[in-house]
Structure formats: C-alpha cells, structure tokens
Amino acid sequence: KVRLFFTSQTDSLIDSYITDRQLPNSPDDCTPLFDALLQEIIDIETTASVDQRQGIVKDIDTLFRVSNGPVIFTEIKYNDDHDTGKFADINRKFIKTWAGLIVRLGITNPDDLIPIIYYFNPTKRYGPIHTPSRNIYRGQQLFDQFLQTKYSDVDKYLTDISDDPEILQIFDDM
C-alpha cells in the first residue's frame, strides 16, 4: 500500500465519469471519453499545488517499465466475475490509483503511464463500459506482450497451490 495524492477536483471528475458511463444514453465506445478523462486528470494535476491535493492510501498490484518505453500500471483480478456495483468500484479505484501515480511519478503525458486491468482468467463477462478494450488484458495476453515468464507456467503453479490440502486448510482456518 502506498499513499497517493490528487486533488478533490480529480476525485470528483473520476466519480462523475464512472457514474455517467453507467447511464443508458452513454456511448458504447468509451475510448474517446476515457482518453479525454486521462488527459483532463493530467491537466488538473500538473497545475495543482501540493496544498490542493488530498492523500489516499491505495494498493498497487503491479508497476513496471517496458524497456525504453512507458510505465505499465496493472490492477490484477483473477476473474471478470464481479457484480455490476463491484465492477464500477474496481474501475473507480483503478482510475484513482492511476491519477495518484501520475502525481507521484511526475507523469505529464498519459502515454507514459499505461493503465491496464488484467484478468488472469481469460473469460470475459462484462463489456468495456469504463475502460477501453485496449486497456483490458486477459489470460496470456499480458505475459505475451510484456513478460518473459510464460502464462502456462504461472497458471500451473497457481493450480498446484489451489489443490494443495495444506493451503486449503490454511484458508479454511481463516
């Protein structure tokens, strides 16, 4: 967990975006709206003073730099199986964490910090109403594009752990 900072204006902007995307008249393709949101967050935060920012504690699942390229920020979930309220909250947290990271890392161009929601399981349940498809990775996609580790190796390791009686007992005892 890390303490991140952004303005109340950014906080309200993100909340409005999430709410507006759930309205019936909201356009199907969220890409232009999402891109405009990220740019507006950068515009707000690059002109804000330290005194205008509020702190919030967030967890960062993964943050890495592509060699000679952008920083990749991922929110990792195992399955795309959340109810619609939880789904909106995941996207809200994801965008707010991105906003705090741009301040923390001094990012002034949205292409320098790529936000990705990653579902380990490749099954798709919901369409991209908050975050564009290009920013949602599933299954081996993240591994193939950015990592040297094979998805199949990690999948096997997690399967082995989930079938281990000792591990199951630990969770039962919680």
TIRO-2110 file (N, C-alpha, C; in Angstrom, 1 decimal):
// TIRO-2110
0.8, -1.2, 0.0, N, 1, A
0.0, 0.0, 0.0, CA, 1, A
0.9, 1.2, 0.0, C, 1, A
0.4, 2.2, -0.7, N, 2, A
1.2, 3.5, -0.8, CA, 2, A
0.2, 4.7, -0.7, C, 2, A
0.7, 5.7, -0.2, N, 3, A
-0.1, 7.0, 0.0, CA, 3, A
0.1, 7.8, -1.3, C, 3, A
-1.0, 8.0, -2.0, N, 4, A
-1.0, 8.8, -3.3, CA, 4, A
-1.8, 10.1, -3.1, C, 4, A
-1.5, 11.0, -3.9, N, 5, A
-2.2, 12.3, -3.7, CA, 5, A
-2.7, 12.8, -5.1, C, 5, A
-3.9, 13.4, -5.0, N, 6, A
-4.5, 14.1, -6.1, CA, 6, A
-5.6, 15.0, -5.6, C, 6, A
-6.1, 15.9, -6.4, N, 7, A
-7.0, 17.0, -6.0, CA, 7, A
-8.4, 16.4, -5.8, C, 7, A
-9.2, 17.2, -5.1, N, 8, A
-10.6, 16.8, -5.0, CA, 8, A
-11.3, 17.0, -6.3, C, 8, A
-10.8, 17.9, -7.1, N, 9, A
-11.4, 18.1, -8.5, CA, 9, A
-11.2, 16.8, -9.3, C, 9, A
-10.0, 16.2, -9.2, N, 10, A
-9.8, 14.9, -9.9, CA, 10, A
-10.7, 13.8, -9.4, C, 10, A
-10.8, 13.8, -8.1, N, 11, A
-11.6, 12.8, -7.4, CA, 11, A
-13.1, 12.9, -7.9, C, 11, A
-13.6, 14.1, -7.9, N, 12, A
-15.0, 14.3, -8.4, CA, 12, A
-15.1, 14.0, -9.9, C, 12, A
-14.1, 14.3, -10.7, N, 13, A
-14.1, 14.1, -12.1, CA, 13, A
-14.2, 12.6, -12.4, C, 13, A
-13.4, 11.8, -11.7, N, 14, A
-13.5, 10.3, -11.8, CA, 14, A
-14.8, 9.7, -11.4, C, 14, A
-15.3, 10.2, -10.3, N, 15, A
-16.6, 9.7, -9.8, CA, 15, A
-17.7, 10.0, -10.8, C, 15, A
-17.7, 11.2, -11.4, N, 16, A
-18.7, 11.6, -12.4, CA, 16, A
-18.5, 10.7, -13.7, C, 16, A
-17.3, 10.5, -14.1, N, 17, A
-17.1, 9.6, -15.2, CA, 17, A
-17.7, 8.2, -15.0, C, 17, A
-17.4, 7.6, -13.9, N, 18, A
-17.9, 6.3, -13.6, CA, 18, A
-19.4, 6.3, -13.6, C, 18, A
-20.0, 7.3, -13.0, N, 19, A
-21.5, 7.4, -12.9, CA, 19, A
-22.1, 7.6, -14.3, C, 19, A
-21.5, 8.5, -15.1, N, 20, A
-22.0, 8.8, -16.4, CA, 20, A
-21.9, 7.6, -17.4, C, 20, A
-20.9, 6.8, -17.2, N, 21, A
-20.7, 5.6, -18.1, CA, 21, A
-21.8, 4.5, -17.8, C, 21, A
-22.5, 4.6, -16.7, N, 22, A
-23.5, 3.6, -16.4, CA, 22, A
-24.9, 4.1, -16.9, C, 22, A
-25.0, 5.3, -17.4, N, 23, A
-26.3, 5.8, -17.8, CA, 23, A
-26.7, 5.2, -19.2, C, 23, A
-28.0, 5.0, -19.4, N, 24, A
-28.4, 4.4, -20.7, CA, 24, A
-28.0, 5.1, -22.0, C, 24, A
-27.8, 6.4, -21.9, N, 25, A
-27.5, 7.2, -23.1, CA, 25, A
-26.0, 7.4, -23.3, C, 25, A
-25.2, 6.7, -22.5, N, 26, A
-23.7, 6.8, -22.6, CA, 26, A
-23.3, 6.0, -23.8, C, 26, A
-22.4, 6.6, -24.6, N, 27, A
-22.0, 5.9, -25.9, CA, 27, A
-21.3, 4.5, -25.6, C, 27, A
-21.5, 3.6, -26.5, N, 28, A
-21.0, 2.2, -26.3, CA, 28, A
-19.4, 2.2, -26.2, C, 28, A
-18.8, 3.0, -27.1, N, 29, A
-17.3, 3.0, -27.1, CA, 29, A
-16.8, 4.1, -26.1, C, 29, A
-16.2, 3.6, -25.1, N, 30, A
-15.7, 4.5, -24.1, CA, 30, A
-14.3, 5.1, -24.3, C, 30, A
-13.7, 4.6, -25.4, N, 31, A
-12.3, 5.0, -25.7, CA, 31, A
-12.1, 6.6, -25.7, C, 31, A
-12.9, 7.3, -26.5, N, 32, A
-12.6, 8.8, -26.5, CA, 32, A
-12.8, 9.4, -25.2, C, 32, A
-13.9, 9.0, -24.5, N, 33, A
-14.2, 9.6, -23.2, CA, 33, A
-13.1, 9.2, -22.1, C, 33, A
-12.6, 8.0, -22.2, N, 34, A
-11.5, 7.6, -21.3, CA, 34, A
-10.2, 8.4, -21.6, C, 34, A
-9.9, 8.5, -22.8, N, 35, A
-8.7, 9.3, -23.2, CA, 35, A
-8.8, 10.7, -22.8, C, 35, A
-10.0, 11.3, -22.9, N, 36, A
-10.2, 12.7, -22.5, CA, 36, A
-10.1, 12.8, -21.0, C, 36, A
-10.6, 11.8, -20.3, N, 37, A
-10.6, 11.8, -18.8, CA, 37, A
-9.1, 11.8, -18.4, C, 37, A
-8.3, 10.9, -18.9, N, 38, A
-6.9, 10.8, -18.5, CA, 38, A
-6.2, 12.1, -18.8, C, 38, A
-6.5, 12.7, -19.9, N, 39, A
-5.8, 14.0, -20.3, CA, 39, A
-6.3, 15.1, -19.3, C, 39, A
-7.6, 15.1, -19.0, N, 40, A
-8.1, 16.1, -18.1, CA, 40, A
-7.5, 16.0, -16.7, C, 40, A
-7.3, 14.7, -16.2, N, 41, A
-6.6, 14.5, -14.9, CA, 41, A
-5.2, 15.0, -15.0, C, 41, A
-4.5, 14.8, -16.0, N, 42, A
-3.1, 15.3, -16.1, CA, 42, A
-3.1, 16.8, -16.2, C, 42, A
-4.1, 17.4, -16.9, N, 43, A
-4.2, 18.9, -16.9, CA, 43, A
-4.4, 19.5, -15.6, C, 43, A
-5.3, 18.8, -14.8, N, 44, A
-5.6, 19.3, -13.4, CA, 44, A
-4.4, 19.2, -12.5, C, 44, A
-3.9, 18.0, -12.6, N, 45, A
-2.8, 17.7, -11.6, CA, 45, A
-1.5, 18.4, -11.9, C, 45, A
-1.2, 18.7, -13.1, N, 46, A
0.1, 19.4, -13.4, CA, 46, A
0.0, 20.8, -13.0, C, 46, A
-1.2, 21.4, -12.9, N, 47, A
-1.3, 22.8, -12.5, CA, 47, A
-1.6, 22.9, -11.0, C, 47, A
-2.0, 21.8, -10.3, N, 48, A
-2.4, 21.9, -8.9, CA, 48, A
-1.1, 22.1, -8.0, C, 48, A
-1.4, 22.7, -6.9, N, 49, A
-0.3, 22.9, -5.9, CA, 49, A
-0.4, 21.7, -4.9, C, 49, A
0.6, 21.5, -4.1, N, 50, A
0.6, 20.4, -3.1, CA, 50, A
-0.5, 20.6, -2.1, C, 50, A
-0.8, 21.8, -1.8, N, 51, A
-1.8, 22.1, -0.8, CA, 51, A
-3.2, 21.8, -1.3, C, 51, A
-3.4, 21.7, -2.6, N, 52, A
-4.7, 21.4, -3.2, CA, 52, A
-5.0, 19.9, -3.2, C, 52, A
-4.0, 19.1, -3.0, N, 53, A
-4.1, 17.6, -3.1, CA, 53, A
-4.5, 17.0, -1.7, C, 53, A
-5.2, 15.9, -1.9, N, 54, A
-5.6, 15.1, -0.7, CA, 54, A
-4.9, 13.7, -0.8, C, 54, A
-4.6, 13.2, 0.3, N, 55, A
-3.9, 11.9, 0.3, CA, 55, A
-4.9, 10.7, 0.4, C, 55, A
-4.6, 9.6, -0.2, N, 56, A
-5.4, 8.4, -0.2, CA, 56, A
-4.5, 7.2, -0.3, C, 56, A
-4.8, 6.2, 0.5, N, 57, A
-3.9, 5.0, 0.5, CA, 57, A
-4.5, 4.0, -0.5, C, 57, A
-3.7, 3.6, -1.4, N, 58, A
-4.1, 2.6, -2.4, CA, 58, A
-3.1, 1.5, -2.5, C, 58, A
-3.5, 0.3, -2.9, N, 59, A
-2.6, -0.7, -3.2, CA, 59, A
-2.3, -0.7, -4.7, C, 59, A
-1.1, -1.0, -5.1, N, 60, A
-0.6, -1.1, -6.5, CA, 60, A
-0.3, -2.5, -6.7, C, 60, A
-1.0, -3.2, -7.6, N, 61, A
-0.8, -4.6, -7.9, CA, 61, A
0.5, -4.8, -8.6, C, 61, A
0.7, -4.1, -9.7, N, 62, A
1.9, -4.2, -10.5, CA, 62, A
2.3, -2.9, -11.1, C, 62, A
3.5, -2.6, -11.1, N, 63, A
4.0, -1.4, -11.8, CA, 63, A
5.4, -1.7, -12.3, C, 63, A
5.6, -1.6, -13.6, N, 64, A
6.9, -1.9, -14.3, CA, 64, A
7.0, -1.1, -15.5, C, 64, A
8.3, -0.9, -15.9, N, 65, A
8.6, -0.1, -17.1, CA, 65, A
9.0, -1.1, -18.2, C, 65, A
8.5, -0.8, -19.4, N, 66, A
8.8, -1.5, -20.6, CA, 66, A
10.2, -0.9, -21.0, C, 66, A
11.2, -1.8, -21.4, N, 67, A
12.5, -1.2, -21.7, CA, 67, A
12.4, -0.1, -22.7, C, 67, A
12.9, 1.1, -22.3, N, 68, A
12.9, 2.3, -23.2, CA, 68, A
11.4, 2.7, -23.6, C, 68, A
10.5, 2.3, -22.7, N, 69, A
9.1, 2.7, -23.0, CA, 69, A
8.3, 3.2, -21.8, C, 69, A
7.0, 3.1, -21.9, N, 70, A
6.2, 3.6, -20.8, CA, 70, A
6.2, 2.7, -19.6, C, 70, A
5.7, 3.3, -18.5, N, 71, A
5.5, 2.5, -17.3, CA, 71, A
4.1, 1.9, -17.4, C, 71, A
4.0, 0.6, -17.0, N, 72, A
2.7, -0.1, -17.1, CA, 72, A
2.2, -0.3, -15.6, C, 72, A
1.0, 0.2, -15.4, N, 73, A
0.3, 0.0, -14.1, CA, 73, A
-0.8, -1.0, -14.3, C, 73, A
-0.8, -2.1, -13.6, N, 74, A
-1.9, -3.0, -13.7, CA, 74, A
-2.7, -3.2, -12.4, C, 74, A
-4.0, -3.3, -12.6, N, 75, A
-4.9, -3.7, -11.5, CA, 75, A
-5.2, -5.2, -11.8, C, 75, A
-4.8, -6.1, -11.0, N, 76, A
-4.9, -7.5, -11.3, CA, 76, A
-6.1, -8.1, -10.5, C, 76, A
-6.9, -8.9, -11.3, N, 77, A
-8.1, -9.6, -10.8, CA, 77, A
-8.0, -11.0, -11.3, C, 77, A
-8.4, -12.0, -10.6, N, 78, A
-8.4, -13.4, -11.1, CA, 78, A
-9.4, -13.6, -12.2, C, 78, A
-10.7, -13.2, -11.9, N, 79, A
-11.8, -13.4, -12.8, CA, 79, A
-12.6, -12.2, -13.0, C, 79, A
-13.1, -12.1, -14.2, N, 80, A
-14.0, -11.0, -14.6, CA, 80, A
-15.5, -11.5, -14.2, C, 80, A
-15.7, -11.6, -12.9, N, 81, A
-16.9, -12.2, -12.4, CA, 81, A
-17.6, -11.4, -11.3, C, 81, A
-17.3, -10.1, -11.3, N, 82, A
-17.9, -9.2, -10.2, CA, 82, A
-19.2, -8.7, -10.6, C, 82, A
-20.1, -8.5, -9.6, N, 83, A
-21.4, -7.9, -9.9, CA, 83, A
-21.2, -6.5, -10.3, C, 83, A
-22.2, -5.9, -10.9, N, 84, A
-22.0, -4.6, -11.6, CA, 84, A
-21.6, -3.5, -10.6, C, 84, A
-22.0, -3.5, -9.4, N, 85, A
-21.6, -2.5, -8.4, CA, 85, A
-20.1, -2.6, -8.1, C, 85, A
-19.7, -3.8, -7.9, N, 86, A
-18.3, -4.1, -7.6, CA, 86, A
-17.4, -3.8, -8.9, C, 86, A
-18.0, -4.1, -10.1, N, 87, A
-17.3, -3.8, -11.3, CA, 87, A
-17.0, -2.3, -11.4, C, 87, A
-18.0, -1.4, -11.1, N, 88, A
-17.8, 0.0, -11.2, CA, 88, A
-16.8, 0.4, -10.1, C, 88, A
-16.8, -0.1, -8.9, N, 89, A
-15.9, 0.2, -7.9, CA, 89, A
-14.4, -0.2, -8.3, C, 89, A
-14.3, -1.3, -8.9, N, 90, A
-12.9, -1.7, -9.4, CA, 90, A
-12.4, -0.7, -10.4, C, 90, A
-13.2, -0.2, -11.3, N, 91, A
-12.8, 0.7, -12.3, CA, 91, A
-12.5, 2.1, -11.7, C, 91, A
-13.3, 2.5, -10.7, N, 92, A
-13.1, 3.8, -10.0, CA, 92, A
-11.8, 3.7, -9.3, C, 92, A
-11.5, 2.7, -8.5, N, 93, A
-10.3, 2.5, -7.8, CA, 93, A
-9.1, 2.5, -8.8, C, 93, A
-9.2, 1.8, -9.8, N, 94, A
-8.2, 1.7, -10.9, CA, 94, A
-7.8, 3.1, -11.4, C, 94, A
-8.8, 3.9, -11.8, N, 95, A
-8.5, 5.2, -12.3, CA, 95, A
-8.0, 6.2, -11.3, C, 95, A
-8.5, 6.1, -10.1, N, 96, A
-8.0, 6.9, -9.0, CA, 96, A
-6.5, 6.6, -8.6, C, 96, A
-6.2, 5.3, -8.7, N, 97, A
-4.8, 4.9, -8.4, CA, 97, A
-3.9, 5.5, -9.5, C, 97, A
-4.4, 5.4, -10.8, N, 98, A
-3.6, 5.9, -11.9, CA, 98, A
-3.4, 7.4, -11.7, C, 98, A
-4.4, 8.1, -11.3, N, 99, A
-4.3, 9.6, -11.0, CA, 99, A
-3.3, 9.9, -10.0, C, 99, A
-3.3, 9.1, -8.9, N, 100, A
-2.3, 9.3, -7.8, CA, 100, A
-0.9, 9.0, -8.3, C, 100, A
-0.8, 8.0, -9.2, N, 101, A
0.6, 7.6, -9.7, CA, 101, A
1.1, 8.6, -10.6, C, 101, A
0.3, 9.3, -11.4, N, 102, A
0.8, 10.3, -12.3, CA, 102, A
1.4, 11.5, -11.5, C, 102, A
0.8, 11.8, -10.4, N, 103, A
1.4, 12.8, -9.5, CA, 103, A
2.7, 12.3, -8.9, C, 103, A
2.6, 11.1, -8.3, N, 104, A
3.8, 10.5, -7.6, CA, 104, A
5.0, 10.4, -8.6, C, 104, A
4.8, 10.0, -9.8, N, 105, A
5.8, 9.7, -10.8, CA, 105, A
6.2, 10.9, -11.7, C, 105, A
5.4, 12.0, -11.5, N, 106, A
5.7, 13.2, -12.3, CA, 106, A
5.3, 13.0, -13.8, C, 106, A
4.3, 12.3, -14.1, N, 107, A
3.9, 12.0, -15.4, CA, 107, A
3.1, 13.2, -16.0, C, 107, A
3.5, 13.6, -17.2, N, 108, A
2.7, 14.7, -17.8, CA, 108, A
2.1, 14.3, -19.2, C, 108, A
2.3, 13.1, -19.6, N, 109, A
1.7, 12.6, -20.8, CA, 109, A
1.0, 11.3, -20.5, C, 109, A
-0.3, 11.1, -20.8, N, 110, A
-0.9, 9.9, -20.5, CA, 110, A
-0.3, 8.6, -21.1, C, 110, A
0.4, 8.8, -22.2, N, 111, A
1.0, 7.6, -22.8, CA, 111, A
2.3, 7.1, -22.1, C, 111, A
2.7, 7.9, -21.1, N, 112, A
3.9, 7.5, -20.3, CA, 112, A
3.5, 6.6, -19.1, C, 112, A
2.2, 6.4, -18.8, N, 113, A
1.8, 5.5, -17.7, CA, 113, A
0.5, 4.8, -18.3, C, 113, A
0.7, 3.6, -18.7, N, 114, A
-0.4, 2.9, -19.4, CA, 114, A
-1.2, 2.1, -18.3, C, 114, A
-2.4, 2.4, -18.1, N, 115, A
-3.3, 1.7, -17.1, CA, 115, A
-3.9, 0.4, -17.8, C, 115, A
-3.7, -0.7, -17.1, N, 116, A
-4.3, -2.0, -17.6, CA, 116, A
-5.0, -2.7, -16.5, C, 116, A
-6.2, -3.1, -16.7, N, 117, A
-6.9, -4.0, -15.8, CA, 117, A
-6.6, -5.4, -16.4, C, 117, A
-6.0, -6.3, -15.6, N, 118, A
-5.6, -7.6, -16.0, CA, 118, A
-6.4, -8.7, -15.3, C, 118, A
-7.1, -9.5, -16.1, N, 119, A
-7.8, -10.7, -15.5, CA, 119, A
-7.0, -11.9, -15.8, C, 119, A
-6.6, -12.6, -14.8, N, 120, A
-5.8, -13.8, -15.0, CA, 120, A
-6.5, -14.8, -15.9, C, 120, A
-7.8, -15.0, -15.5, N, 121, A
-8.6, -15.9, -16.3, CA, 121, A
-9.1, -15.2, -17.6, C, 121, A
-9.0, -15.9, -18.7, N, 122, A
-9.4, -15.3, -20.0, CA, 122, A
-10.8, -15.1, -20.2, C, 122, A
-11.7, -15.6, -19.4, N, 123, A
-13.1, -15.5, -19.6, CA, 123, A
-13.6, -14.0, -19.5, C, 123, A
-14.4, -13.6, -20.4, N, 124, A
-15.0, -12.2, -20.4, CA, 124, A
-16.4, -12.2, -20.0, C, 124, A
-16.7, -11.4, -19.0, N, 125, A
-18.1, -11.3, -18.5, CA, 125, A
-18.7, -10.0, -18.9, C, 125, A
-18.0, -8.9, -18.7, N, 126, A
-18.6, -7.6, -18.9, CA, 126, A
-17.9, -6.9, -20.1, C, 126, A
-18.6, -6.1, -20.8, N, 127, A
-18.0, -5.3, -21.8, CA, 127, A
-17.3, -4.1, -21.3, C, 127, A
-16.5, -3.5, -22.1, N, 128, A
-15.7, -2.3, -21.6, CA, 128, A
-16.4, -1.0, -21.5, C, 128, A
-17.2, -0.9, -20.4, N, 129, A
-18.0, 0.4, -20.3, CA, 129, A
-17.3, 1.5, -19.6, C, 129, A
-16.2, 1.2, -18.8, N, 130, A
-15.5, 2.2, -18.1, CA, 130, A
-14.1, 2.4, -18.7, C, 130, A
-13.5, 1.3, -19.0, N, 131, A
-12.1, 1.2, -19.5, CA, 131, A
-12.1, 0.6, -20.9, C, 131, A
-11.4, 1.2, -21.9, N, 132, A
-11.4, 0.7, -23.2, CA, 132, A
-10.8, -0.8, -23.3, C, 132, A
-11.2, -1.5, -24.3, N, 133, A
-10.7, -2.8, -24.5, CA, 133, A
-9.2, -2.9, -24.6, C, 133, A
-8.6, -1.9, -25.2, N, 134, A
-7.1, -1.9, -25.3, CA, 134, A
-6.4, -1.8, -24.0, C, 134, A
-7.1, -1.4, -22.9, N, 135, A
-6.6, -1.4, -21.6, CA, 135, A
-7.0, -2.5, -20.7, C, 135, A
-7.7, -3.5, -21.3, N, 136, A
-8.1, -4.7, -20.5, CA, 136, A
-7.4, -5.9, -21.1, C, 136, A
-6.6, -6.6, -20.3, N, 137, A
-5.9, -7.8, -20.8, CA, 137, A
-6.5, -9.0, -20.0, C, 137, A
-6.4, -10.1, -20.7, N, 138, A
-6.9, -11.3, -20.1, CA, 138, A
-6.0, -12.5, -20.5, C, 138, A
-5.9, -13.4, -19.5, N, 139, A
-5.1, -14.6, -19.8, CA, 139, A
-3.7, -14.4, -20.1, C, 139, A
-3.2, -15.0, -21.2, N, 140, A
-1.8, -14.9, -21.5, CA, 140, A
-1.4, -13.6, -22.2, C, 140, A
-2.4, -12.7, -22.5, N, 141, A
-2.1, -11.5, -23.3, CA, 141, A
-1.1, -10.6, -22.6, C, 141, A
-1.2, -10.4, -21.3, N, 142, A
-0.2, -9.6, -20.6, CA, 142, A
1.2, -10.2, -20.7, C, 142, A
1.2, -11.5, -20.5, N, 143, A
2.5, -12.3, -20.5, CA, 143, A
3.1, -12.2, -21.8, C, 143, A
2.3, -12.4, -22.9, N, 144, A
2.9, -12.4, -24.2, CA, 144, A
3.4, -11.1, -24.6, C, 144, A
2.8, -10.0, -24.2, N, 145, A
3.2, -8.7, -24.7, CA, 145, A
4.3, -8.1, -23.8, C, 145, A
4.4, -8.4, -22.5, N, 146, A
5.3, -7.6, -21.7, CA, 146, A
6.3, -8.5, -20.9, C, 146, A
6.0, -9.7, -20.6, N, 147, A
6.8, -10.5, -19.7, CA, 147, A
7.5, -11.7, -20.3, C, 147, A
8.6, -12.1, -19.6, N, 148, A
9.3, -13.2, -20.1, CA, 148, A
8.8, -14.6, -19.6, C, 148, A
8.1, -14.5, -18.4, N, 149, A
7.5, -15.7, -17.8, CA, 149, A
6.3, -16.1, -18.7, C, 149, A
6.2, -17.4, -18.8, N, 150, A
5.0, -17.9, -19.6, CA, 150, A
3.8, -18.0, -18.7, C, 150, A
2.7, -17.6, -19.3, N, 151, A
1.4, -17.7, -18.6, CA, 151, A
1.1, -19.1, -18.2, C, 151, A
1.4, -20.1, -19.0, N, 152, A
1.1, -21.5, -18.7, CA, 152, A
1.9, -22.0, -17.4, C, 152, A
3.1, -21.4, -17.2, N, 153, A
3.9, -21.8, -16.0, CA, 153, A
3.2, -21.2, -14.8, C, 153, A
2.8, -20.0, -14.8, N, 154, A
2.1, -19.4, -13.7, CA, 154, A
0.8, -20.0, -13.4, C, 154, A
0.0, -20.3, -14.4, N, 155, A
-1.3, -21.0, -14.3, CA, 155, A
-1.1, -22.3, -13.6, C, 155, A
-0.1, -23.1, -14.0, N, 156, A
0.1, -24.4, -13.4, CA, 156, A
0.5, -24.3, -12.0, C, 156, A
1.4, -23.3, -11.7, N, 157, A
1.8, -23.1, -10.3, CA, 157, A
0.6, -22.7, -9.4, C, 157, A
-0.3, -21.8, -9.9, N, 158, A
-1.4, -21.5, -9.1, CA, 158, A
-2.4, -22.6, -9.0, C, 158, A
-2.6, -23.4, -10.0, N, 159, A
-3.4, -24.6, -9.9, CA, 159, A
-2.9, -25.6, -8.9, C, 159, A
-1.6, -25.8, -8.9, N, 160, A
-1.0, -26.7, -7.9, CA, 160, A
-1.2, -26.2, -6.5, C, 160, A
-1.0, -24.9, -6.3, N, 161, A
-1.3, -24.4, -4.9, CA, 161, A
-2.7, -24.5, -4.5, C, 161, A
-3.6, -24.2, -5.5, N, 162, A
-5.1, -24.3, -5.1, CA, 162, A
-5.5, -25.7, -4.8, C, 162, A
-4.8, -26.7, -5.3, N, 163, A
-5.2, -28.1, -5.0, CA, 163, A
-4.4, -28.7, -3.8, C, 163, A
-3.5, -27.9, -3.2, N, 164, A
-2.7, -28.4, -2.1, CA, 164, A
-3.5, -28.4, -0.8, C, 164, A
-3.7, -29.6, -0.2, N, 165, A
-4.5, -29.7, 1.0, CA, 165, A
-4.1, -28.8, 2.2, C, 165, A
-2.8, -28.6, 2.3, N, 166, A
-2.3, -27.7, 3.4, CA, 166, A
-2.7, -26.3, 3.1, C, 166, A
-2.6, -25.8, 1.9, N, 167, A
-3.0, -24.5, 1.5, CA, 167, A
-4.5, -24.3, 1.8, C, 167, A
-5.3, -25.3, 1.3, N, 168, A
-6.8, -25.2, 1.5, CA, 168, A
-7.1, -25.2, 3.0, C, 168, A
-6.4, -25.9, 3.8, N, 169, A
-6.6, -25.9, 5.3, CA, 169, A
-6.3, -24.5, 5.9, C, 169, A
-5.3, -23.9, 5.4, N, 170, A
-4.9, -22.5, 5.9, CA, 170, A
-6.1, -21.6, 5.6, C, 170, A
-6.7, -21.6, 4.4, N, 171, A
-7.8, -20.8, 4.1, CA, 171, A
-9.1, -21.2, 4.9, C, 171, A
-9.3, -22.4, 5.1, N, 172, A
-10.4, -22.9, 5.9, CA, 172, A
-10.3, -22.4, 7.3, C, 172, A
-9.1, -22.3, 7.8, N, 173, A
-8.8, -21.8, 9.2, CA, 173, A
-8.9, -20.3, 9.4, C, 173, A
-9.0, -19.6, 8.3, N, 174, A
-9.0, -18.1, 8.4, CA, 174, A
-10.4, -17.6, 8.9, C, 174, A
END
